Amino acid sequence: MDIDGAAVAELMASVAATVSRRVAAVSADVYEVVLREIPELHDDQAVLALLASSVHSNVGTCLQIMQHQIDLSAVRAPAASLEYARRRAQRGTPLTALLRAYRLGHTCFSGWLLRELARQTGDAPLITAATLGMSQIVAGYVDQTSEEIVAAYTREREHWLRNRSAARAARIRDLLSGARINVSATEATLGYRLRQYHVGVVCWAEDAAAAVDNVTRLEHAIIHVAGKAACAGEPVFLPRDESSAWAWLPLGIRDTFDAAEASTAGADSDIHFAFGDAAKGTTGFRLTHSQALAAQAVALAAGSPPLRTVAFGEVAPVAMMLGSPELLRAWVLATLADLATDDENHARLRDTLLIFLHTGGSYKVTAERLMLHKNTVQYRIRKAEESLGRPLSDNRRDVELALRVTRWLGSSVLQPTRQRSAALAGTA
């Protein structure tokens, strides 16, 4: 039987007219199914009322198309449906949840039509033709409306994020400048409590061209680290450019933070992190951020590839000495003498001597930490002193600090080996 025939059109119109008389019950059924199956759509009363209006409008419009044979090309998505999509975009609801609601609604609504069709006729060929005809109309309406919904959602999401990012960036600039701020208003804009402990983070992608959307990757990396650190809420995330971002991790009443425990193992391997110390309140918000920037400076000064993770607490003296890299390198070379030679042998001596100094000059503890024989440690310390050209006791504090600088900055503050120097001289 021809699905475009008069008998089929008349039957579809009759089914639509009958179902229209129960449009409130149909809409309520669709609404309940959508909320039951998609938890993400549960919200406050105003948004739920808008969802109900959207469902009612879509059901009513589709029935009118079927009853009056309205050309689909002349139909536009109901205003309530477009507004509901925009509201969902503002609240960050995944678009997939919105599209799933239309699929569920399609199935539920079609069930009402088919049950009514079965009540109106027992003619199998007529039922088949009418079923195909109604399915085409409902599927076409859902497909066409979904496209408009996606477009409205996407436009609003982009607009919302631009405005929100601009507002958040302005609030953060005020915070970092030290200007007087309205704390409550700032917290509302950021969605973040300032009256707690925070840890500032700087994260960056090593190669800005490595991915199309580095900012999204950086945001996911910060969320991952915040989860590993058992943070007391959502972090603040502020993109700086296409390959770097600032962030603040909320600690609540916890005044300590261990960067090693905030595992970065799940983040992309080319993303790097610099952490400040835990600090409290608006003053702490500024301080921990400055510390994170200083820690990043150490990571970048170390050369390529930069260190994956740097915590300010580990590099504070080095960070504060980076005002003049040239003077810092000259001081390291003068303090360590031949011990600053950039080769494997002197690197072992430096590592051993640094642990020896950290343990208060204990050969036994140093040997245990390095899993070496005590005699080997004694030999290395003696060779290190020979490279220094003076007894270790002469300038112990400066030596320890210089060793810490070499540990973090590596080749950028070390003296090339004689062979390398000769090679460089030969090509000069």
N, C-alpha and C positions, 0 to 999 in steps of 0.2 A: 504493500500500500504506500502511496506517495505521501511523505510526511508534510509536503506543502499543499496537500489537497484541502478542500473546504471542510470536509468532515473532521479531519484531524485538527485543523485550526479551531473549529467550533468546540471540539472536545477539550482542547487545551485551554480555551477561553473560559469554558464552564468550570474546569478544575481550578483555574486561577481565581475566578470569581468566588467560588465556594471557600477556598483557602483564605481569601482576602477577608471574609467575614470572621475569621479566627486569627487575624494577623497579630493580635496582641499575644495570644497563646504561642503562636509560632515563634515570634520574636523572643519571648521569654524562654522558650526551649533552647533556641540557638544561643542566647546570652548565657544560660546556665551551663551549657556544654562547653562553651569557650572558656569560661572562668574555671570550670572544673579541670579542664585538660591543660590549661596554660597558666600556671601560678604567677608568671611574670606580669600578668595583666591585672592582678589584684592591686587596688590602689585606694586613694581617698574617695569620698562619696561623690565629689564633683566630677572626677574623671570616670568613675563607674557610671554615673548618670549619662555622661557623654557617650560611653560605650553602648549603653542601652539605646540611646537615641540613634547612634550609628547603625546598630543592628536593625532597629525598627525601620529606618529609612531604606536600608538596602533590601530588606524583605519586601517592603511595600513597593519599591521601585521595580523590582524584578517581577512581581506579580502584575503590575500595571503593564509592563512590556508584553508579558504573555497574554494578558486578557485583551488588550487593545491592539496587539500586533504592531507595536512601536518599533521603528528601525533603531537598532542598537547604536548606530553611528551618531544618532541624534541625542543619545543619553550621556549625561555626565555623572560622575560620582557625587553622592549627596554631600551637602555642605557639612553635616555633622560628621560624616566619615573622614573628610579631609581634615577637619579640625581635630578629630581624635588622633589621626596620624601625626599631626603637628605636635600635639600634646605629648604623645609617646616619644617623639624625637627629642623634645626638650628634657624628658626624664631619662633618656638614655636606654629605653627599652629596645632590645635587639629587633631589627627589622624582621628577622626570621619568625619571631613570635607573632608579629602583626600579620604576616602572610599565612602563618599556620591557622590563625583565627578565621581567615577567609576560607581555607580549605575545610576546616571543621564545620563552618557555617554552611558551606556548599552541600556537604554530606547530610547534615541535619535537615536543611530546608528541602532538599530533594526527597528525603524520606516522607515528609508531609505531602508533597505533590503526588508521589507514587501511590501512597495509601489512598488518597482521595480519588486518583485515577481508577484504582481497582474497585472502588465503591461505585463508580459511575457507569462502568461498562465491563462486560465479560468477554467482549469480542477480542480474541487474541491478536489478530493482525492490527486492529485499531489501537490496542494497548501498546503494541510494539512501536508503531509509527509515532504515537503521541509521546511515548517515553523518549524516543530518539529526538523528537522535536523539542520537548521540554529540556532535555539534557543539553542540547545545543544552545538554547537560549540562556540557561543558567550558567553554563561553562563560559559562554561568550561574555556575559555580564561580569562574572567574577574576574575573568582575564582582563577585560577592559578597565574595570574599576581598580584592580590591583596595580595596574601600570600607573594610574593617576595617584594612587595611594603612595606608591614607591617614590614617585617624583616629588610629592608634597613632603613626605618624610625626609628625603634626602636634602631638599632645599632648606627645610627648617633646621635639620641637624647641623648643616654647615653654618647657617646663620647663627644658630644658638651657640655653637662652639666658638665661632669667631668673637661674638660678643662676650661670652663667658671668659674666654682666654684673655681678651683685652681688659676686662674688669679685674680678673685675678692678677694679671701682670701689673696693673696700676696699683692695686693694694699691696702687692709684694714689693714694688719699688718704694712705696711710702714706708713700709716696714723696714726695709734695708737702709733707707736714708736716715733713719733715726728720728724722723718727724713725728710729731704728736698725732696719734691716730685714735679713732673710735674702735676699741677692741671688739666690741660686740658686732658692729657692722662689718668689720674686717673678717671676723670669724664666719659670719653669715655668707659673705661673698666667696670665701675660700672653701667653705664647708669643712672647716678644720679648727680645732681648739688651740688657741695660742697659750692658754694658761695651763701648760703642761710641759714635760720634757720633750725635746726634739733632737733629732740627729740630721744635720745637713748632709746632702749628697750631691756630688757632681758626677754625671755619667756622660760618656761620649763614645761614639763609634769611631773606631780607628780609621776606617776608610769611608768617607762621606758618600762615595759613589758605589759602595758595596750593595746597597739595597735602595729600592725606590722610596720606601717609607721608613726611614730611620727613626723618625719621631715616635711612630707607633711601636717600633721595636724597643726603643728606650723606655717608653711608658710601661710596656709589659715587663721589662727587666726590673724596673723600680717596684712594680707590684709584686713580682716574684721575690725580691729581696725583702720587702716589707712583710710578706707572708712568712718567710723563713725566720725573720727576726721577731715574730709574734707581736707585731705592732698593735697599738690600742685603737686603731681605726684606719681610715684610708689616708695614704700619703698625699701631700701636695706635690703636684708635678707641673713644672713650667718649662716648656721648650725654649731654648735660646736661639738655635738656628737649626739647619737641616741635619746636624750630626751631634748636637750636644743639648743637655738639659740640666736644670737644677731641680732638686726635690728635697722634701723634708719628711722624715719618718716620725710618726707620733709614738711616743713611749709611755704616755700617761704619767703615772707617779714613779715609774722606774727611772732611776738616775744613772744607769750604766748601760753601755752598749758594747757588744763584742762583735767587731767586724768579721772575725773569723767564723762566728756562729751564723751570721747573716749570709748564708751560703750563696755564692753567685754561680754555682755550678750549673744551674738550670738555665742561665741566661746565655744568649748567643756569645760565642767565644771571642768575637771582635769588639765586644762592649766592655768598657773599663769603668771603674768606680773609685771615687775618692770620698772618704767619710770624715766628717767632723766629729767632735766629742759630744756626748749628751749634755744639753744645756736647757735651762728653763725659761719660760715666758717669752715676751717679745724681745727682750735683750738677748736671751739665749738663742732665739730664732736667728738674729743677726750674727751672733758670735759663732755658732756652729756652722753657718754658711761660709763665713770668712775662713774658718778652719778647713772646710772641705775644699775651697778654692786653693788654699795654700798647699794642701795635700796633693791636689791635682798638679800644681806647679812642680812638685817634686817628681811625680810620675812622668811628666812630660820632659823634665830636665834630664831624666835618666837616659834619654835617647830612644831609639827605635829597636824593637817594639817597646812601647811603654808598659809599665807594670800593670797587671790586671786589676789589682785592688790595693789601695793605699789608705791607711787610717792616720789621721793627724796625730793621734797619741803616740804613734810609732816614729814619726818623722818630724815632730815639732821643732827641735833645734835646727834640723836641716832646712826646713821650710822657712824659718826665720832668717836663715843665712843666705837665702837665694836672691837677695836684693841686687847683688852684683856677682853673677856667675864667674866672671874673670877673677875677681879678688878671692872668691871661695876656692877656686881651683888652685890658685897660687898658694893660698894658706895650707891646703891639704898637702900639696907637694913639698912645701917647706917643713911641715910638721912630720910627715911620714918618710921623707927622703926616698931611699930606694924601695922601701916597703910599698910605695905607691905605684910600683911598676905594674903595668897591665898585662900580666901573664898568669897561667894557672898556678905556678909554684907560689908566687907572692899572694895570689888570691887565697890559697889554703892557709898561708901564714897569717893573713889579715883576719880570716874567719876564726882561726884558732885563738889569736890574740884577743879578739873582741869578746869571745865567750869567756876567756880567761879573766879579762877585766870585769865582765859582768858578774862573775862568780866570786869576786873579791880576791882574785889571785890564787884560786884553788886548783892545783894540778889534778887532784883526784876527781873533783866534780866536773872539770872540763873534759877529762878523759871519759867519764861516764856519759856525758852529753854527746860527745862525738864518737862514742863507741871505739875508742882507741886505747892503746896501752899508755900508761902514765909516762913511760920513758919517751914515747913518741911525742907526747904533748910537751915535755920538757925540752926536747930537741927543737921542736917548732918554735917555742917561745925564745929559745936562745938564738935561733936563726933570724927571728923577727927583730930582736934587739940589735943583731948585727946589721940588718938592713936599715934600722933606724939610725945607726951610727952613734948611739948613746944609750945609757941605761934607761930602762922603762920608767924608773922612779923619777927621772929628771922632769918629765912633762906628762905625767900620767893622764890627767884630765883632758888635755888637748888631744893627746893620741887617741883616747877613747872616742872623743867627739869626731875626730877626723875619720876614724874607722867606720863610724856610723854613717858619715857622709858617703864614703866609698861604697858602703853596702847598698845604699839606696840609689846613688847617682852613677855608680859604675864607671864605665870608660870615659864619661864626660869630665871627670875630675882626676883621672889617672894619667900616668906618664906612659906613652907607648914604649914597647920594648926596644932595646938597642937595634935589633934586626929591623924592626918596623921603621924606626927613626932613620936608619941607614938607607932603607929603601926609599923613604920619602925624600931624603937628601939627594939620592941618585937621580930622582925624577924631577928635581927642582930646576 
